[in-house]
Amino acid sequence: MIRLLVLVCTFCVIVILLCVVALMWGRAQSNPRLFPSSNQCEVDECILGVVPGSTSWPDATDRFAGLQNAMVVDNSISIQLDPHIQIYFQPSIDQTGVGLATVYFDQKSGPLLGTLISVYGGPCAVIINPSKHFVTVRYRYLIASVMTDPNRTDILLSPRLKISGLSFHSAIDPCITKFQGWVWHGFTSRYTE
């Protein structure tokens, strides 16, 4: 009887230790990123240290002026992050702050839709372009463009679809504006026009 009790207690201690190690390992893992250098501050909308709606336009132009891979003009900043990623910043309507940050990816180099969902959760809406192979996935301050199979008559969203563009904005919350769209029903749902 004592032998059985010792065996059960040993088993419980091992299970508890494994749980503690698993929790510590999980907390040590970094958050997934949508692309290199995407978030250099602790705000979701942060791109290369610039936050639309918070960063002033003069601060943004000063930040990137003189960089070899950046072109700064009065109404836009263009940055070639690497051979596959381009980033554009545009000023707000009143020209005092950054109003829009857009990231474009080469055709097959963009992050996966599954990564976007794991970082930001389910979107507030899914909008299908009439061309039937272009979808926008909308969040409060983010709109992601996703290319789908042009040979299908319905849209089946998959975590493995590549994102072709991300736009972080400060002006309009597409989750509360009126538009035609579909509520996010997950990856198993088919979206048709």
C-alpha positions in Angstrom: 0.0 0.0 0.0 2.8 2.4 0.9 4.6 1.5 -2.3 1.4 2.4 -4.3 1.1 5.7 -2.4 4.7 6.6 -3.2 4.3 5.8 -6.8 1.1 8.0 -7.1 2.8 10.9 -5.3 5.9 10.6 -7.6 3.7 10.6 -10.6 1.8 13.7 -9.4 5.1 15.5 -8.7 6.3 14.7 -12.2 3.1 15.9 -13.8 3.2 19.2 -11.8 6.9 19.7 -12.8 6.1 19.1 -16.5 3.2 21.6 -16.3 5.5 24.2 -14.7 8.2 23.7 -17.4 5.6 23.9 -20.2 4.2 27.2 -18.8 7.7 28.7 -18.4 8.6 27.6 -21.9 5.3 29.0 -23.4 5.9 32.4 -21.7 9.4 32.6 -23.0 8.3 32.3 -26.6 8.1 35.5 -28.5 4.8 36.7 -30.0 4.5 35.9 -33.7 5.3 38.8 -36.0 3.7 39.5 -39.3 7.0 40.6 -40.9 10.5 41.6 -39.8 10.7 44.8 -37.8 6.9 45.1 -37.8 6.5 46.1 -34.2 9.2 48.1 -32.6 7.0 49.4 -29.8 4.3 47.9 -27.6 1.3 49.1 -29.8 -0.4 46.8 -32.3 -0.4 49.5 -35.0 3.4 50.2 -34.7 5.4 49.9 -37.9 9.1 50.6 -37.7 8.4 52.7 -34.5 5.7 54.8 -36.2 2.1 54.6 -35.0 -0.6 56.1 -37.2 -2.6 58.6 -35.2 0.1 59.1 -32.6 3.4 59.8 -34.4 3.7 63.4 -35.8 4.5 63.8 -39.5 7.7 65.8 -38.8 8.9 63.0 -36.4 8.2 60.4 -39.1 10.0 62.3 -41.8 13.0 63.0 -39.5 13.1 59.4 -38.5 13.6 58.2 -42.1 15.4 61.1 -43.7 18.8 60.2 -44.9 18.3 56.4 -44.8 19.6 54.8 -47.9 16.5 52.6 -48.4 14.0 55.4 -47.8 12.6 58.2 -49.9 10.9 61.1 -48.0 8.8 63.7 -49.8 6.2 66.2 -48.6 3.2 63.8 -48.7 4.7 60.3 -48.4 7.6 58.2 -47.1 8.6 55.2 -49.0 10.9 52.5 -47.5 12.2 49.4 -49.2 12.6 47.2 -46.1 14.0 44.3 -48.0 13.7 43.0 -51.6 10.2 41.7 -50.9 8.6 44.3 -48.6 7.8 48.0 -49.2 6.4 50.3 -46.6 4.6 53.6 -47.2 3.6 56.3 -44.7 1.1 59.0 -45.6 0.2 62.1 -43.5 -3.2 62.6 -41.8 -5.7 64.8 -43.5 -4.5 67.9 -41.5 -0.9 67.0 -42.4 0.2 67.0 -38.7 0.5 63.3 -38.0 0.9 60.0 -39.7 -2.5 58.9 -40.9 -1.7 55.7 -42.8 1.0 53.1 -42.8 0.8 50.5 -45.7 3.0 47.5 -46.1 3.1 45.7 -49.5 4.6 42.2 -49.9 5.8 40.5 -53.1 3.3 38.0 -54.4 4.5 34.9 -52.5 6.5 36.5 -49.7 3.7 37.9 -47.5 2.8 36.6 -44.1 0.2 34.0 -43.7 -3.5 34.8 -42.9 -3.2 32.3 -40.1 -0.4 34.4 -38.5 -2.5 37.5 -38.8 -5.4 35.8 -37.0 -3.1 34.5 -34.3 -1.7 37.9 -33.7 -4.9 40.0 -33.9 -7.7 37.5 -33.4 -10.8 37.3 -35.6 -11.5 40.3 -37.8 -14.7 42.3 -37.5 -15.5 41.8 -41.2 -14.5 40.1 -44.4 -15.1 42.0 -47.7 -15.0 40.3 -51.1 -13.9 42.3 -54.1 -16.1 41.6 -57.2 -13.1 40.2 -59.0 -13.6 37.1 -56.8 -10.0 36.6 -56.0 -9.3 39.5 -53.7 -10.5 39.7 -50.1 -10.0 42.3 -47.4 -10.0 41.3 -43.8 -10.9 44.2 -41.6 -10.0 45.1 -38.0 -10.4 48.3 -36.0 -7.2 49.9 -37.3 -6.0 47.4 -39.8 -7.1 46.2 -43.2 -5.4 43.2 -44.7 -5.5 42.3 -48.4 -5.5 38.6 -49.2 -5.3 37.0 -52.7 -7.3 33.9 -53.2 -7.6 31.3 -55.9 -9.1 33.1 -59.0 -10.4 29.8 -60.4 -12.9 29.3 -57.7 -16.5 30.7 -57.6 -16.5 30.8 -53.8 -13.9 32.0 -51.4 -12.5 29.5 -48.9 -10.2 31.3 -46.5 -7.3 29.3 -45.3 -4.6 30.0 -42.7 -2.1 29.3 -45.4 -3.2 32.1 -47.8 -0.6 34.9 -48.2 -1.3 38.5 -47.3 -0.4 40.9 -50.1 -0.8 44.1 -48.1 -1.5 45.6 -44.7 -2.8 49.1 -44.0 -2.7 50.5 -40.5 -4.8 53.7 -40.3 -6.0 56.2 -37.8 -9.0 57.9 -39.5 -12.0 55.5 -39.8 -12.9 52.4 -37.8 -14.2 50.0 -40.5 -15.8 47.9 -37.8 -18.4 50.5 -36.9 -18.9 52.1 -40.4 -21.7 50.8 -42.6 -20.5 48.6 -45.4 -21.5 45.4 -47.1 -19.5 42.5 -45.8 -19.5 39.2 -44.0 -19.0 38.5 -40.4 -15.9 36.4 -39.7 -17.0 32.8 -39.4 -13.5 31.2 -39.3 -11.5 29.3 -41.8 -14.1 26.6 -42.4 -16.7 28.9 -43.8 -17.1 29.7 -47.5 -17.8 33.2 -48.5 -19.7 33.9 -51.7 -20.7 37.2 -53.4 
